[in-house]
Every structure is written in C-alpha cells, then in structure tokens.
Amino acid sequence: MMRWRRWALGLGVPLLAIGVFVALFRWDWLIPIVEAQASAKLGRKVTIEHLHVSLGRVTTISAEGLRVGNPPGFEDAPPFAEVQRASLDFDVGAYIESSAIVIPSVTLERPQFEVLGKPDGSNNYSFDLGGGSSTAGGPGPRIGALRLVEGGAHVAIAKLKSDFRVTASTEDQPGEEPRLVARAQGTYAAQPITAELRGGAILNLRDKERPWPIGLDLANGPTKVGLRGTVQDPLALAGADIRLDITGPDMALLASLTGIVIPATTPFRVTGKLDYEAGAFRFSDVEGRLGRSDLNGRFSITPGAERPVLDADVFSRRVDLADLGGFVGTTPGRVGTPGQTAQQRQALVRAEASPRLLPTQPISIPRLRAADIHLRYKAAAIEGRGMPFDSLAVTADIENGVIRLHPVQFGIGRGRLSGDFTLTPLENGSLRAKGEIDLRRVDISRLMQAAGAGGAGTLGGVGRIDGTGRSVSELLGNGNGELTLVTVGGNLSSLLVDLSGLQFSNALLSALGIPARTEIECLIADFSLQRGRLSTRTMVLDTESYVVNGGGTADLGREALDLWMRTRSKHFTIGSLPTAIGIGGTFKNPSVVPEVGELVARGGAAVGLGLVFPPLALLPTIQLGVGENNQCERLTRRAG
C-alpha cells in the first residue's frame, strides 16, 4: 500500500502540474519569442496582439493584430503592413511522414499595406532577409488556397510619380478554388491610372501542371493595356501564354511602364505574345500600326542593375517617314492622322508654321543613358507625297548614351543612299557626331519624280560630317566635312535646265507636261563644309545642248541660301538669255530670281564652258557608284 501511494504521489503530482499548466496555458505566452524571431528575420519590428493554435494532424495557426513596422527613416504610423487576422493550416502529418511543408490554406483578413518610396530612393518595401533560407535549393512549400478578405494597399513612390490605392480580395466560385480580384486607382507617372486584375486561384503556385489564368485591363493616362492568357509558373514568371494589347497616342508615354525611353511618335496600337525567359521580357509576334505605318516584329527587355536593355527586330511593309519624325527631333505625323490628339495636331501646325526645316529639338542625353538599345529595322516600302526613297534599313545601337547607326540605308530605285554615324555625349551636354555617307547608282528618275520633273540615269557620291551640338540643327550648323556628287549618262527634264537659262518657250512647254528632255553627259558637284557653311567648290552639268555651272553657299546653321546657277547654250538659241539665276531665301522658303544687273550687262553673250574649278582633282571620285565615266573625263580634260 505504501509503495502504491508513493507511485501515485510520484505520478500524480507531475500529472496534476501538467494538467494545471495545460488548463492555464495561453499561446500568447509565446508571442515574445515569435516577435523576436520574426523581427530578426525581417530586419524591422514585428508585433502580434494574440496568437492561437488549434492542434491536430492539420494544425491551424492564427495571429491577430499582426503589424510589420517601417525601417529607420520612416514614421512608425502607418506601419508597412497591418493584418487584422492571419491564419494558416499546416499539415503536420505530411511533415512527419516526408518532411514536406504542406500549407493547405492561408487566409488574410483585412490586410493593409503602406508602400512608400522617397525622392532619394529609400523605401520601406525592401527587405534584408539575412542571407536567405537555409533550405535553399530544396523543394519549396506547397501552398494550397490563399484567401484575401478586404485587402488593400496605398502605394506612393516619388521616383515613379505615383500615388494610388489597391483593393484586393478573393472570390469563391462553386466547385472552384478562390480567384484573385484586384483593382487600382490613383496616379502613376503623373498620369491617372485605373486597373483591374482577375487572376486564377493562388493554388500551389509552383504546380507547373496548372497554368494560372490572368486578365488585366489598365489605363495610364491615354495609354491602355490589356493582358489575356495564362502563366505556367507564376513565381518564376515563366511559361507565359499571354496576348498583350497596347494602344495610345504616343509611344513616349510607355517610358514609365517599360523603363525604356522612346521618342515621340504618332498614335499606335500593337498586339503580340508576351513571355519571360532567361531574365528577359519578350514581346513577340508583334503586329500593329504606328500612325499611317504598319509595325511588326519582336522586342525583348532585360532589366539590368544599371540600365535595362532593349533588343528589337522590327519591320514595316509600308511606312510613312513622317511617323518616325520623333527619332530625328521633329514633330511626328501629319495633320489628320487617325487617333491624333488635339495637342499633337497643334504641334504639327506649329511645326508647319515654323521657319526652320532642320530639327531644333535638343537631344536629351540623360534619356539616352536611361537604357541600352539594340535595334534592327527594315521598311519594304516608303510612302509620302514627293518621297524619293523606296525602302529603309537601319541598324542602331545605343550604349551608355553613345549612338551608333551602322548603317542607315535608303533604297532609291536600283541604287541606295547609306550612312554610318556615331554620336558621342560630351561633358557640356552636347553631342559630337561623326559620319560618312555613300551614294551608289541612285536612280535619278526617282529624285526627279519627287521634284515634279522627269529624268533618267544614275547618281553616285561620297560625303562626311564632323560636328557638335545639342540638336540636328546645331550638329550641322557647327559641322565640318565635304560632299561630292557625280552623274554620268541619262537625261534630265529640260524644265530644270531651261528655267536656269530663261528658255521661256521650252520652260512653258515643259511646265505644261509636253515632253522635252536633254541628255546628260556629265554632272560633277563638289562642296566643302566649314563651321556649318556649305560652299561650292565645283558644280557643272554638261548636256547635249547646254552647260550649267553654279556656285555659292548654304548656311546650315541659319538655313540661308545664297546660290547661283547659269546655263550656257552650246549653240545659238532664240530667247536664250545666259544670265545667272539666284537662289536665295531659306531651306523652307527658297526664292529663285534672275540677276537682272548681269542680264543687262551681258545682253545674251555666250561663253561656252568658261569654268573656273579644279576638276582634275575629282577624277578619283567621279567613278563612285556610276560606272562608266568617259563623258566626265572628257569634260575635265576640256576644262583643264
């Protein structure tokens, strides 16, 4: 009996103590331990008001009044996150049997987030998790259903010029897992933003056998974005089968959404397949319109530590070069383009009224340095009134603000005009441009058709430019270089020749469309460029009936013309008044008038060639892109 009592006393006291402990135990006693571990893991203060655990094979853990604080430098209230109640189910049996972390469901009731970013770049949403998980490389947790009840967030990031609010919740569908629905409203990039996201159930996001559906409609100012499709592996942003549709009045407005600076454009709409692979967002099978031009191809954007990288292969079946005006600093488009805004229309009217022809808009070097760009573009056909070009091909690279065009190539009939250019940023905020151009077998008929005249033959030549400035106008206005053009054979509408020689009757017939052409034997034009002043060193056109020579200057900085041309008949012609024609005015508004003083003084005398120029020095160049040069060689020998 005494032994039994001792055993009863020995067992009873501990059991009684355990029973009393269990009866009095509160899970809240563990809150300080949980708070300390969570605070150390997140690097900021974490507090919990109440903690509950319901034990079982599937154990439910709940935390009430969960708060995650802000990092130093931000006010304590409101905190980064507040959750009225957070609970999760943990499958203890699965962990005991296979060490698998299985969380059948997670529920967040009224979670609220305050996402802040200051102008200096500091923010409250970046976390230092102390080197990551010790289970890195192993299988992650298998998450079941995630339910959000009246969730919300306030996002205010100064650098993005954003201040908007988000509401998010899950909707339960009969026989289906809860699906995510989120809405946003406010401002982004200083533009109004509205968005609605409808996703699938957040059910085991690592399950690649169950694609996650997504539907997004977003409007940022006048730009509208639509996403439809599925994502195979949402956590890795991989395996996307999504169609992206973007419309807007100007691609420049996409900079805030993509991080890539794009020049101003005409109204656009593009659609294509969006995917993410090897660290890059890919936009492929692109089809769309840019103003009056079609736009097709593929794009990829790779986010980088210093700058994002854009790689693009784009082509157009037909392009209106006016739609690409923003890429050279002019106002893009034409008045009346579909989808054009009132501001764009007014800008085009102002540009048309401007006395300047060359682009004067400064090239923004900081914007150039915002991203690295590698572009390959081809246009099979070029449209536009008076357009001499048939096709276009461009290979462009922008790296750390340095622009390389290698080459820009225009097709003109069976020939081409091509150029290689490098624009390098300077410390004073301007650019240095160096380039070379090359003309090979350019079809004169295409040039003359653009000028409203006729002609035939081929044109060749070479040129170079070296200048500094903040715009295309300044680059040319401060530039140095040279240009040489040569034509052999073919014919030129006599309208141009007769007008410069005041052949009144023939000019009238030509203007009325009556055929009247003159055969070209040789054309040589040689110019030098010094500090933006283009001076004529040689200009002579030898035809079967006339010799036309000319000279003068063109000031590229002031866009002022001071040129003259004179036609001399090789035989006596009634009505021929061999006086000079002066070409003055500006690039945009030239004027053509005869020099009356010389007309009176000369009174109709003809002097044949009478050339004063060093043509023999041009012999090495007159073969450029024109083939046979016998006629030009005879002309230079005669002049010599």
C-alpha positions in Angstrom: 0.0 0.0 0.0 2.8 2.4 0.9 4.5 1.6 -2.4 1.3 2.3 -4.3 0.9 5.6 -2.5 4.4 6.6 -3.3 3.8 5.8 -7.0 0.5 7.6 -7.1 2.1 10.6 -5.4 5.1 10.4 -7.7 3.0 10.3 -10.8 0.1 12.4 -9.7 2.0 15.5 -8.8 3.6 15.8 -12.2 0.4 14.9 -14.0 -1.5 17.4 -11.9 1.1 20.0 -12.6 0.8 19.3 -16.4 -2.9 19.4 -16.1 -2.8 22.8 -14.4 -0.3 24.1 -16.9 -2.5 22.9 -19.8 -5.5 24.4 -18.2 -3.8 27.8 -17.7 -1.6 27.8 -20.8 -2.1 30.6 -23.3 -0.4 30.7 -26.7 0.0 34.4 -26.2 2.9 33.5 -23.9 4.9 32.5 -27.0 4.3 35.9 -28.6 7.6 37.5 -27.4 9.6 34.6 -28.9 7.7 34.7 -32.2 8.0 38.5 -32.4 11.8 38.4 -31.7 12.4 35.7 -34.4 10.2 37.5 -37.0 11.8 40.9 -36.2 15.3 39.5 -36.6 14.4 37.7 -39.9 12.7 40.8 -41.5 15.0 43.4 -40.0 12.2 45.5 -38.6 9.8 45.4 -35.7 7.0 42.8 -35.8 4.3 42.8 -33.2 1.3 40.4 -32.6 -1.6 41.1 -30.3 -2.9 37.5 -30.0 -1.7 34.0 -31.0 -3.9 30.9 -31.4 -3.0 27.4 -32.3 -5.5 24.6 -32.8 -3.6 21.3 -32.7 -4.3 18.3 -34.9 -3.0 16.4 -37.9 -3.7 19.7 -39.8 -2.8 22.4 -37.3 -4.3 25.9 -37.6 -2.1 28.8 -36.5 -3.7 32.2 -36.2 -2.2 35.6 -35.4 -4.4 38.6 -34.6 -3.3 42.2 -34.8 -0.2 41.4 -36.8 1.9 44.5 -37.6 5.1 44.8 -39.6 6.8 48.1 -39.0 8.8 50.5 -41.2 12.6 50.7 -41.5 14.5 53.6 -39.9 13.9 56.9 -41.6 10.1 56.3 -41.9 7.4 57.2 -39.4 6.0 54.5 -37.3 2.4 55.1 -38.3 1.1 53.8 -40.5 3.3 50.7 -40.5 4.3 48.8 -43.6 1.7 46.1 -43.0 -1.3 45.5 -40.7 -3.3 42.3 -40.8 -6.4 42.0 -38.6 -6.1 38.3 -38.6 -3.7 35.9 -40.4 -4.2 32.2 -40.3 -2.7 29.2 -42.0 -3.3 25.4 -41.9 -0.1 23.3 -41.5 -0.2 19.6 -42.4 1.8 18.1 -39.5 1.3 14.5 -40.8 2.9 15.3 -44.1 5.8 16.9 -42.4 6.3 13.9 -40.1 6.0 11.4 -43.0 8.1 13.1 -45.7 9.4 16.3 -44.2 7.3 18.1 -46.8 6.0 21.6 -45.9 2.3 21.5 -46.9 0.1 24.5 -46.2 -3.4 23.6 -47.4 -4.7 27.2 -47.0 -3.8 30.7 -45.9 -6.3 33.4 -45.0 -5.5 37.1 -44.6 -8.3 39.2 -43.2 -8.3 42.9 -43.9 -4.6 43.2 -44.7 -3.4 46.8 -45.3 0.0 47.7 -46.8 1.7 51.1 -46.9 4.2 51.0 -49.8 6.4 54.2 -49.7 9.4 55.4 -51.7 11.1 58.8 -51.1 12.7 61.1 -53.7 16.2 60.0 -52.5 15.4 56.4 -53.5 14.9 55.0 -50.0 11.8 52.8 -49.5 10.0 50.7 -46.9 9.3 47.7 -49.1 12.9 46.3 -49.5 13.8 43.6 -47.0 17.1 42.2 -46.0 16.3 38.6 -45.1 19.8 37.8 -43.7 21.1 35.6 -46.4 18.0 33.7 -47.3 16.6 30.4 -46.3 18.7 27.5 -45.1 16.6 25.3 -47.3 17.7 27.0 -50.4 17.8 24.6 -53.3 15.2 22.2 -51.8 11.6 22.0 -52.6 9.6 25.0 -51.5 6.3 24.9 -49.5 3.3 23.5 -51.2 0.7 26.2 -50.8 -3.0 25.5 -51.2 -5.7 28.2 -51.4 -4.9 31.8 -50.4 -7.8 33.8 -49.4 -7.8 37.6 -49.1 -10.6 39.3 -47.3 -10.9 43.1 -47.9 -7.2 43.6 -48.6 -5.8 46.9 -49.6 -2.6 48.9 -50.2 -1.6 52.5 -50.6 1.4 52.9 -53.0 3.2 56.3 -53.1 6.6 56.2 -54.8 8.1 59.6 -55.5 10.5 58.5 -58.3 7.6 56.9 -60.2 5.4 60.0 -59.6 2.8 57.5 -58.3 0.2 57.6 -55.6 -2.6 55.1 -55.9 -4.6 52.7 -53.9 -5.2 49.0 -54.5 -8.1 46.8 -53.2 -7.7 43.0 -53.4 -9.8 40.1 -52.4 -10.6 36.5 -53.5 -13.9 35.4 -54.9 -15.2 31.9 -54.1 -16.7 30.1 -57.0 -18.9 26.9 -56.5 -16.7 23.9 -57.1 -13.6 26.1 -57.7 -10.7 27.5 -55.7 -10.9 31.2 -54.7 -9.9 33.5 -57.6 -7.9 36.7 -57.1 -9.5 40.1 -58.0 -7.6 43.4 -57.6 -8.4 47.0 -58.5 -6.2 50.1 -58.5 -6.9 53.8 -58.9 -4.9 56.9 -58.5 -1.9 58.4 -60.4 1.2 56.7 -61.9 3.9 58.7 -63.8 1.9 61.8 -63.0 -1.0 60.3 -65.1 -4.3 59.0 -63.9 -4.3 55.2 -63.6 -7.1 52.7 -63.3 -6.6 48.9 -63.4 -8.4 45.7 -62.8 -6.8 42.3 -62.4 -8.6 39.0 -62.5 -6.4 36.0 -61.8 -6.9 32.4 -61.1 -6.8 30.6 -57.8 -3.5 31.0 -55.9 -3.4 27.2 -55.6 0.1 25.8 -55.3 1.8 28.4 -57.4 4.7 26.0 -58.1 2.5 23.5 -59.8 3.5 23.8 -63.4 0.8 21.4 -64.4 -1.9 24.0 -63.6 -1.4 27.2 -65.7 -2.5 30.3 -63.8 -5.1 32.4 -65.8 -4.6 36.2 -65.9 -6.7 39.1 -67.2 -5.6 42.7 -66.8 -7.1 45.9 -68.0 -5.0 49.0 -67.3 -5.3 52.7 -68.3 -2.4 55.0 -67.6 -3.4 58.4 -68.8 -4.4 57.9 -72.5 -2.4 54.7 -72.8 -4.4 51.5 -72.5 -3.0 48.0 -71.8 -4.8 44.6 -71.9 -3.4 41.2 -70.9 -5.1 37.9 -71.5 -3.8 34.4 -71.1 -2.1 32.0 -68.7 1.2 31.7 -66.8 2.7 28.2 -66.4 5.0 29.1 -63.4 3.9 32.4 -61.9 6.5 32.5 -59.2 9.3 32.3 -61.8 7.3 34.5 -64.3 7.9 31.7 -66.8 5.9 29.7 -69.3 3.6 32.6 -70.2 1.0 32.2 -73.0 -0.3 35.8 -72.9 -1.6 38.2 -75.5 -0.6 41.8 -74.8 -2.5 44.7 -76.5 -1.3 48.3 -76.1 -2.9 51.4 -77.6 -2.1 55.1 -77.1 -1.5 58.4 -78.7 2.3 58.4 -78.2 4.9 55.7 -77.5 6.9 58.2 -75.5 4.3 57.7 -72.8 5.4 54.0 -72.4 8.7 55.0 -70.7 7.0 55.0 -67.3 5.6 51.5 -67.9 8.7 49.9 -69.6 11.7 51.8 -68.3 12.7 52.3 -71.9 12.8 55.9 -73.3 11.1 56.1 -76.7 10.9 59.3 -78.8 7.6 60.9 -79.5 5.5 59.0 -82.1 2.2 59.1 -83.8 -0.9 57.2 -82.3 -0.2 53.5 -82.1 -1.7 50.1 -81.4 0.3 46.9 -81.1 -0.6 43.4 -80.1 1.6 40.3 -79.6 2.7 37.4 -77.4 4.2 38.3 -74.0 6.6 35.9 -72.3 9.5 35.9 -69.8 12.6 33.7 -70.3 16.3 33.9 -69.3 15.8 37.1 -67.3 14.1 39.0 -70.2 10.5 40.0 -71.0 9.8 39.0 -74.6 7.2 40.6 -76.8 7.0 38.5 -80.0 4.7 38.0 -83.0 4.0 41.8 -82.8 1.5 43.3 -85.2 0.3 46.8 -85.1 0.0 50.3 -86.5 2.1 53.4 -85.9 0.2 56.4 -87.4 -0.1 55.5 -91.1 2.6 52.8 -90.9 2.4 49.1 -90.0 4.7 47.8 -87.3 5.7 44.1 -86.9 8.5 42.0 -85.3 9.7 41.3 -81.8 11.0 43.1 -78.7 12.8 42.0 -75.5 13.6 43.9 -72.4 16.2 42.7 -69.9 16.1 44.6 -66.6 19.7 45.5 -65.6 21.4 46.7 -62.4 22.5 49.9 -64.2 20.2 50.2 -67.2 17.5 48.0 -68.9 18.4 46.6 -72.3 16.0 46.7 -75.2 16.7 44.4 -78.2 14.3 44.7 -81.2 13.9 43.3 -84.7 11.2 45.3 -86.4 9.9 45.6 -89.9 7.2 47.5 -91.8 5.6 46.6 -95.1 4.8 50.2 -95.7 6.0 53.2 -93.7 5.3 56.9 -93.8 8.6 58.6 -92.7 6.5 61.3 -91.0 5.6 58.8 -88.4 9.2 58.4 -87.4 9.9 62.1 -87.2 10.4 61.9 -83.4 13.5 59.8 -83.8 15.3 62.8 -85.5 13.8 65.5 -83.4 10.9 66.7 -85.5 7.2 66.6 -84.7 6.0 63.2 -85.9 3.0 62.6 -88.1 0.7 64.5 -90.4 -2.4 66.5 -89.5 -5.4 64.3 -89.7 -3.7 61.0 -88.6 -6.4 58.7 -87.0 -6.2 58.8 -83.2 -4.3 62.1 -83.2 -4.8 64.2 -80.1 -5.6 67.9 -80.1 -2.1 68.6 -78.7 -0.4 66.6 -81.4 -2.4 68.3 -84.1 -1.5 71.7 -82.7 2.2 70.7 -82.5 2.1 69.7 -86.2 0.5 73.1 -87.1 3.2 74.9 -85.2 5.9 72.9 -86.8 4.5 73.6 -90.3 4.4 77.3 -89.4 8.0 77.3 -88.1 10.5 78.9 -90.5 13.0 76.2 -89.6 13.4 73.0 -91.6 16.1 71.2 -89.7 15.1 69.7 -86.3 16.0 72.1 -83.4 14.7 69.9 -80.5 17.7 69.2 -78.2 18.6 65.5 -77.9 18.3 64.5 -74.2 21.5 62.8 -73.2 20.1 61.6 -69.7 17.2 60.0 -71.5 19.6 58.3 -73.9 21.6 56.9 -71.0 18.4 55.5 -69.3 18.6 52.3 -71.3 20.8 50.4 -73.8 19.1 49.8 -77.1 19.9 47.4 -80.0 17.5 47.9 -82.9 17.3 46.5 -86.4 14.5 48.0 -88.6 13.5 47.5 -92.2 10.8 49.1 -94.3 9.9 47.4 -97.6 8.2 50.5 -99.0 8.1 54.2 -98.1 5.0 56.3 -98.6 4.6 60.0 -98.7 4.0 62.8 -101.2 7.2 63.7 -103.1 9.1 60.9 -101.4 12.2 59.8 -103.4 13.0 56.9 -101.2 11.7 53.4 -101.9 12.9 51.4 -98.8 14.7 51.8 -95.5 17.0 49.7 -93.3 18.5 50.8 -90.0 20.9 49.1 -87.6 21.2 51.2 -84.4 22.9 50.6 -81.1 22.8 52.9 -78.0 25.1 52.0 -75.2 25.7 54.4 -72.3 24.3 57.2 -74.4 26.6 56.6 -77.4 24.6 56.2 -80.6 25.9 54.2 -83.5 24.0 53.9 -86.7 25.7 51.3 -88.9 24.2 51.8 -91.3 21.1 53.9 -92.2 20.3 52.9 -95.7 17.7 54.2 -98.1 16.8 52.4 -101.4 16.4 54.7 -104.3 15.4 52.8 -107.4 18.1 50.3 -108.1 20.6 52.3 -106.0 21.0 53.3 -102.4 22.0 56.1 -100.1 23.7 54.9 -97.0 25.4 56.3 -94.0 27.4 55.3 -90.9 27.2 57.7 -87.9 28.4 57.8 -84.3 27.0 60.4 -81.8 29.0 60.6 -78.6 27.8 62.6 -75.5 30.2 65.4 -74.3 30.6 66.8 -70.8 28.9 70.1 -71.7 25.6 68.3 -72.5 26.0 68.3 -76.3 26.9 65.5 -78.8 29.7 65.0 -81.2 28.6 63.5 -84.5 30.9 61.8 -87.0 29.6 60.2 -90.1 30.1 59.2 -93.7 27.6 58.9 -96.4 27.7 56.9 -99.7 25.5 57.1 -102.8 25.7 54.2 -105.2 23.8 54.1 -108.5 21.0 56.3 -107.2 18.1 56.4 -109.8 17.7 60.0 -111.0 14.2 59.3 -112.1 13.1 58.7 -108.5 14.7 62.0 -107.5 13.1 63.9 -110.3 9.7 62.4 -109.7 9.8 63.7 -106.2 10.6 67.1 -107.5 7.8 67.0 -110.0 10.0 66.5 -113.0 11.4 63.7 -115.1 14.8 62.2 -115.8 16.9 59.1 -116.0 20.5 57.9 -115.3 22.4 57.2 -112.1 23.9 59.4 -109.4 26.9 58.5 -107.1 28.9 60.2 -104.5 30.5 60.3 -101.1 30.5 62.7 -98.1 31.5 63.1 -94.5 30.4 65.2 -91.5 32.0 66.0 -88.1 30.1 68.4 -85.8 29.0 69.1 -82.3 25.7 70.4 -80.9 22.6 69.7 -78.9 20.2 69.1 -81.9 20.4 68.1 -85.5 20.3 71.7 -86.5 23.3 72.6 -84.2 25.2 69.5 -85.3 25.0 70.6 -89.0 25.4 74.3 -88.2 28.7 73.6 -86.5 29.8 70.9 -88.8 32.9 70.4 -91.0 33.1 68.0 -93.9 32.6 67.6 -97.6 30.3 66.2 -100.3 31.0 65.1 -103.9 28.3 64.0 -106.4 28.7 62.6 -109.9 26.2 61.7 -112.6 27.0 60.0 -115.9 24.5 59.4 -118.7 20.8 59.5 -118.6 18.6 62.6 -119.1 17.2 65.4 -117.1 13.9 67.1 -117.7 14.6 70.2 -119.7 12.4 72.2 -117.3 15.2 72.5 -114.8 17.8 73.4 -117.4 15.6 75.8 -119.3 14.4 77.6 -116.2 18.0 78.3 -115.1 18.7 79.6 -118.7 15.4 81.5 -119.0 14.4 79.4 -122.0 10.9 80.8 -121.8 9.2 78.8 -124.5 10.7 75.4 -123.7 10.1 76.0 -120.0 6.5 76.8 -120.6 6.1 73.6 -122.7 7.8 71.5 -120.0 5.6 73.0 -117.3 2.5 72.0 -119.4 3.8 68.4 -119.5 4.9 68.4 -123.1 7.9 66.0 -123.3 11.2 67.8 -123.6 14.3 66.2 -122.2 18.0 66.8 -122.6 20.7 64.1 -122.4 23.2 64.3 -119.6 26.9 63.8 -120.5 28.3 64.6 -117.0 27.4 66.2 -113.7 30.0 67.0 -111.1 29.2 68.8 -107.8 31.8 69.2 -105.1 31.1 71.0 -101.8 33.1 71.7 -98.7 31.6 72.3 -95.2 33.3 74.6 -92.8 31.7 75.5 -89.5 28.2 74.9 -90.9 28.8 76.8 -94.2 28.4 74.6 -97.3 30.5 76.2 -100.1 30.5 75.2 -103.7 34.0 74.2 -105.0 32.7 72.8 -108.3 29.2 72.5 -109.8 28.9 71.7 -113.5 26.3 69.9 -115.6 27.2 69.1 -119.2 24.3 68.1 -121.5 24.0 67.5 -125.3 22.8 71.1 -125.7 23.7 73.1 -122.6 26.4 73.6 -119.9 25.1 74.6 -116.5 27.5 75.7 -113.8 26.9 77.2 -110.4 28.3 78.2 -107.1 27.6 79.9 -103.8 27.0 78.9 -100.3 24.3 77.4 -98.0 24.5 78.3 -94.3 23.2 75.2 -92.4 23.0 77.0 -89.1 20.9 79.9 -90.3 19.3 77.8 -93.1 20.1 80.6 -95.5 20.7 80.0 -99.2 23.0 82.1 -101.4 23.5 80.1 -104.6 23.5 80.8 -108.3 23.2 78.8 -111.5 23.9 79.7 -115.1 23.1 77.9 -118.3 25.1 78.4 -121.5 23.8 77.0 -124.8 26.3 75.2 -127.0 24.6 76.8 -130.0 22.7 79.9 -130.7 19.1 79.7 -129.4 16.4 82.4 -129.8 15.1 83.5 -126.4 18.2 82.3 -124.6 19.4 84.9 -122.0 22.5 83.5 -120.4 22.2 85.2 -117.1 22.6 83.8 -113.6 19.7 82.6 -111.6 20.0 83.5 -107.9 18.6 81.0 -105.3 18.1 82.7 -102.0 15.8 82.7 -99.0 15.7 79.8 -96.6 15.7 76.0 -96.8 12.0 76.0 -96.1 11.1 79.0 -98.3 13.6 79.3 -101.1 13.4 82.1 -103.8 14.5 81.8 -107.4 15.1 85.1 -109.3 17.3 86.2 -112.2 20.1 88.5 -111.5 18.8 91.5 -113.6 22.0 93.5 -113.4 24.0 90.8 -115.0 21.2 90.2 -117.5 21.5 93.8 -118.8 25.3 93.8 -118.8 25.8 90.5 -120.6 22.9 91.0 -123.1 22.9 87.4 -124.3 26.6 86.7 -125.0 27.5 83.0 -124.7 30.9 82.0 -123.4 30.8 78.2 -123.6 32.2 76.4 -120.6 34.1 79.2 -119.0 34.7 77.1 -115.9 36.9 78.0 -113.1 37.4 74.9 -111.0 39.9 72.2 -110.4 38.1 69.2 -112.0 41.2 67.1 -112.4 41.4 66.6 -108.6 38.0 65.0 -108.8 38.9 62.2 -111.2 39.5 59.6 -108.4 35.9 60.3 -107.2 33.8 60.6 -110.3 33.7 56.8 -110.7 31.8 56.4 -107.4 28.7 54.5 -107.9 28.0 55.5 -111.5 30.0 53.0 -113.6 31.5 54.4 -116.9 32.9 58.0 -116.6 34.2 58.7 -120.1 32.0 61.8 -120.5 33.1 63.3 -117.2 36.8 62.6 -118.1 36.3 64.4 -121.4 34.7 67.3 -119.6 37.5 67.6 -117.1 40.1 67.4 -119.9 38.3 70.2 -121.8 38.1 72.3 -118.7 41.8 71.7 -117.9 
